[in-house]
């Protein structure tokens, strides 16, 4: 999952106004992308489990 340039720019503007340390927007973007990838992986695993169970019930 990628964050759009507009969202990243918004983070950057907000953090500059909040006087956050330099590079905070990039670190925040990286952290959010890592969470999104982890969440996507977990959702994929749950979906696979559900579909496997549904398939076994249909075939029974």
Phi and psi in degrees as a GROMACS rama.xvg file:
@    title "Ramachandran Plot"
@    xaxis  label "Phi"
@    yaxis  label "Psi"
@TYPE xy
-113.274  140.057  UNK-2
-83.6019  138.808  UNK-3
-70.2028  159.922  UNK-4
-61.486  -34.7651  UNK-5
-65.6385  -41.7114  UNK-6
-65.5771  -45.5372  UNK-7
-60.4049  -43.006  UNK-8
-60.6731  -40.7438  UNK-9
-61.6072  -43.2937  UNK-10
-58.8759  -47.2785  UNK-11
-60.2527  -45.9115  UNK-12
-62.0951  -45.8478  UNK-13
-60.4515  -46.1254  UNK-14
-68.2014  -33.186  UNK-15
-65.1616  -42.2525  UNK-16
-65.623  -33.1414  UNK-17
-82.3806  0.0285401  UNK-18
57.8227  44.0814  UNK-19
-74.6107  159.331  UNK-20
-59.2628  151.009  UNK-21
-59.9194  137.004  UNK-22
86.8961  1.57254  UNK-23
-64.3007  -36.1548  UNK-24
-64.2516  -40.0715  UNK-25
-66.001  -42.3443  UNK-26
-64.5411  -40.7024  UNK-27
-63.6982  -43.6788  UNK-28
-59.9988  -45.1465  UNK-29
-62.1815  -42.5796  UNK-30
-64.7349  -43.5107  UNK-31
-64.5482  -38.4044  UNK-32
-66.961  -38.0709  UNK-33
-64.1145  -42.0674  UNK-34
-63.9882  -42.6851  UNK-35
-62.6779  -41.2811  UNK-36
-65.374  -43.8716  UNK-37
-62.2503  -43.9442  UNK-38
-64.3026  -41.7159  UNK-39
-62.7461  -40.5498  UNK-40
-63.3458  -44.9488  UNK-41
-64.1483  -41.7791  UNK-42
-63.5476  -38.4243  UNK-43
-63.7362  -41.782  UNK-44
-64.9497  -42.2991  UNK-45
-64.5456  -44.2101  UNK-46
-61.0471  -42.6621  UNK-47
-60.96  -43.7993  UNK-48
-61.2757  -45.9596  UNK-49
-61.6726  -47.1558  UNK-50
-64.8641  -37.2664  UNK-51
-63.4277  -43.9687  UNK-52
-67.7395  -40.2196  UNK-53
-62.2425  -42.9951  UNK-54
-62.0136  -42.6072  UNK-55
-66.6852  -33.2672  UNK-56
-72.4888  -37.0458  UNK-57
-67.8929  -40.6851  UNK-58
-74.782  -17.2669  UNK-59
